């Protein structure tokens, strides 16, 4: 299901807001998206552009689950299974995508999000590249517009960075991707695992053949090449809602530009807002789950929005032995290297209710006994409090599990003596 088709589905179900008033892509549109607090929206009239802009299509677990055709509670096992067993996607002709000549990125309604940013940014783009040895890779990269056919691409030192070091020059940059592709591209799978195969395992996600490349059925596809030049990229207000620094990053020339005609949209991913946080954070939950499951019985994981959906996690385990909480803490840090703080709780705590995490900390935690401190650890460059040169940080783990299994009953909430229905008492539920 293309992203424009998912937006249409949400509209049929009364979940998509259409905005008919004209909005400016410079600052105004980003401000309106933030004010919507995660409500899916389609902006029909963007100043200076014919293409409508959609945002917040993946701003909640319920929306993502709807796109995958499953219940929200099934997302973690679904993501884990897809990462473990990718499925080779079939390839179809690239029908519906037409080349625009000459290349003019200004024809796309690219947003300028904040006055602090280095320029207009594409934040929803997925780079698709192929290495002769390691195969295909699909990954998110922010791209700053530098001119009608030029971008500065932020490369962290992962797979696309390695491919470029190994001689890669040509790749596709895809905007407006199907939801399974968005999720898979944000996952931290091992080198050599095809993220587009992970996407196809999440939900049917065939590829299209275009300009000699095999890419997702995106709404816009840019055929790009690294020029070999390094340029200033940034600042950029990122996941933490704080400005990321200016870096020397690869310049990219856009060779060809393909867009869809007919019903289409431009996907605007507002940095630091709910959709950005969910798409970046939730795909880290399976990697934490996998590592914790190696040392104890892991039941659930949440990357929490209060921790920028990147730096904080909560892990629910079924505790069998006195060291399970500490083992889970160490494993969680292995599962997500950027993790700064992690809370481990028992099976009776609901990870989707922050007050229950606080209750467990109030009733089961003693700092001198249950706090794990790891100093001078590799952290995240997105954390403005980390060391500016090395990104090293102090990591904390909080073992909020029952401290004495022999006294477990003393730490459980007492349930009500009866189950009642308010309707039976004339009280609206």
Number of C-alpha atoms within 10 A of each C-alpha: 17 18 24 21 13 17 25 16 15 19 16 10 9 9 16 20 16 13 16 11 10 13 18 16 20 19 15 14 23 22 14 13 22 17 11 13 13 17 19 23 22 22 22 19 17 20 16 14 16 13 19 19 25 26 26 26 26 25 21 19 17 15 20 21 18 16 21 19 12 13 13 15 12 12 21 21 14 17 24 19 15 21 26 14 13 18 20 17 19 13 14 14 12 16 11 12 20 15 15 13 9 11 17 15 18 14 13 18 24 22 22 23 26 19 12 14 20 20 21 21 26 27 22 23 27 28 23 24 23 19 17 9 9 13 13 21 23 28 24 23 21 22 25 27 22 19 12 14 19 21 24 26 25 20 20 12 8 11 22 24 14 15 20 17 10 12 10 17 15 20 21 27 26 23 26 27 25 22 25 25 25 25 26 27 27 20 24 19 20 10 14 13 19 23 31 29 26 29 28 21 23 26 19 15 25 19 22 21 15 20 13 8 16 22 27 30 29 28 24 25 27 23 22 21 19 20 14 12 11 15 17 17 26 24 19 24 21 21 24 21 13 16 17 20 18 14 14 15 18 21 23 27 20 23 15 19 22 21 20 18 13 8 11 21 28 26 27 27 28 27 25 18 23 24 24 22 27 23 25 21 25 24 24 27 25 28 24 28 27 17 19 29 17 12 16 19 16 23 15 23 25 23 26 21 18 13 18 23 24 27 25 22 28 25 28 26 24 17 19 11 10 13 13 20 31 20 16 31 25 17 21 29 22 16 20 22 16 22 25 24 21 26 27 29 28 20 16 14 21 15 22 12 9 13 12 15 19 13 13 22 20 11 13 17 18 14 10 7 10 18 17 18 12 13 11 14 16 18 22 20 19 21 21 14 12 19 16 12 7 13 18 19 22 16 20 19 25 23 30 27 30 22 18 13 14 8 10 11 11 11 15 13 8 8 7 7 6 6 7 9 11 10 9 9 8 8 8 8 7
